[in-house]
Amino acid sequence: MDLRPGGSLLTQISDDGGQFVPHINGCFLAIDDLERIVFTNSLVGGWRPAEEPFMTAIITLKDHPTGTEYVAHVMHRSTADRDMHEEMGFYDGWGTVTRQLAELAEQRADPKANAERSPQQREGNTR
């Protein structure tokens, strides 16, 4: 990840915990430290047009009394694309990523708790 406007965002995904395959080839539109990340796959790194645009996401982070409020707002070019994303498991997938991110942050904040977890849990493969 090249965390700057115009920087490249490349991700991989594993549907079953096995081999990872390419997932997102996109571009960061805005990076506001500790507040907001905006990215799209309508562009790739360097502001170059993408071959198959699909979505733009705005991730906002705010202080919250019990930690951090995380809000993901995703926009699609059409209702059909939005519906397809939902059918692909958007809510479960992004929910899993959010849970794993929270667990990682909590582990880093409390190394003792991390030591008590199994190796699979420490790698984020299970809860």
C-alpha positions in Angstrom: 0.0 0.0 0.0 1.2 3.4 -0.9 -0.7 5.5 1.6 -1.0 8.8 -0.2 -3.5 10.3 -2.7 -2.8 8.6 -6.0 -1.0 5.8 -4.3 -1.6 2.2 -5.2 -3.8 -0.2 -3.2 -3.4 -3.8 -4.0 -5.1 -6.5 -1.9 -5.5 -10.2 -2.0 -8.3 -12.4 -0.6 -8.6 -16.0 0.5 -12.2 -17.3 0.5 -11.4 -20.5 2.5 -8.3 -19.7 4.4 -6.2 -21.2 1.6 -4.4 -19.6 -1.2 -4.6 -15.9 -1.7 -5.6 -14.4 -5.0 -5.7 -10.8 -6.3 -8.7 -8.9 -5.0 -8.5 -5.1 -5.3 -6.2 -3.1 -7.6 -7.1 0.4 -6.8 -6.0 3.9 -5.9 -6.1 6.0 -2.7 -8.0 9.2 -3.2 -7.6 10.7 0.2 -5.7 9.8 3.4 -6.4 11.8 6.5 -4.3 10.4 9.3 -6.4 8.7 12.0 -9.6 10.1 10.4 -10.4 9.0 6.9 -9.3 6.7 4.0 -10.9 7.0 0.6 -10.1 4.6 -2.1 -11.5 3.4 -5.4 -10.9 0.7 -8.0 -12.1 3.0 -10.7 -8.5 4.1 -10.8 -5.2 2.3 -10.2 -2.1 3.8 -8.7 -0.8 7.0 -10.3 -4.4 8.1 -11.1 -4.5 5.7 -14.1 -8.0 4.5 -15.3 -8.9 1.0 -14.3 -10.2 -1.6 -16.7 -13.2 -2.7 -14.6 -14.4 0.0 -12.2 -16.7 -1.3 -9.4 -16.7 0.8 -6.3 -15.4 3.7 -4.2 -15.1 3.4 -0.4 -14.9 6.0 2.4 -13.7 4.7 5.7 -14.0 7.1 8.6 -12.5 6.6 12.1 -13.6 8.6 15.2 -12.8 8.4 18.9 -15.4 6.5 20.8 -15.7 5.9 24.5 -15.0 2.2 24.1 -12.4 2.4 21.4 -12.7 3.6 17.8 -15.8 4.1 15.7 -15.3 2.6 12.2 -17.7 3.4 9.4 -17.5 2.1 5.9 -19.5 3.8 3.2 -19.2 2.1 -0.2 -20.6 3.5 -3.4 -21.1 1.6 -6.6 -21.6 2.8 -10.2 -25.0 1.1 -10.4 -27.7 -0.6 -8.4 -26.8 -3.8 -10.2 -23.2 -3.6 -9.0 -24.3 -2.8 -5.5 -26.6 -5.8 -5.5 -23.9 -8.0 -6.9 -21.5 -6.9 -4.2 -24.1 -7.8 -1.6 -24.6 -11.2 -3.1 -20.9 -11.7 -3.1 -21.0 -11.4 0.7 -20.2 -7.7 1.2 -21.5 -7.5 4.7 -20.0 -10.7 5.9 -16.7 -10.0 4.2 -16.3 -6.5 5.4 -17.5 -7.5 8.8 -14.8 -10.2 9.0 -12.2 -7.7 8.0 -13.4 -5.2 10.6 -13.4 -7.9 13.3 -9.9 -9.0 12.3 -8.7 -5.4 12.3 -10.1 -4.8 15.8 -8.6 -8.0 17.1 -5.2 -7.0 15.7 -5.4 -3.6 17.3 -6.4 -5.1 20.6 -3.6 -7.6 20.5 -1.1 -4.9 19.8 -2.5 -2.9 22.7 -2.4 -6.0 25.1 0.5 -8.4 24.2 -0.3 -10.6 27.2 -3.8 -11.3 25.8 -2.2 -12.2 22.4 0.2 -14.7 24.1 -2.9 -16.6 25.4 -4.4 -17.1 22.0 -3.8 -20.2 19.8 -1.4 -19.8 16.8 -4.4 -19.8 14.4 -6.1 -17.1 16.4 -2.9 -15.0 16.4 -2.7 -15.3 12.6 -6.3 -14.1 12.3 -7.6 -17.4 10.9 -10.2 -18.1 13.6 -11.9 -16.2 16.4 
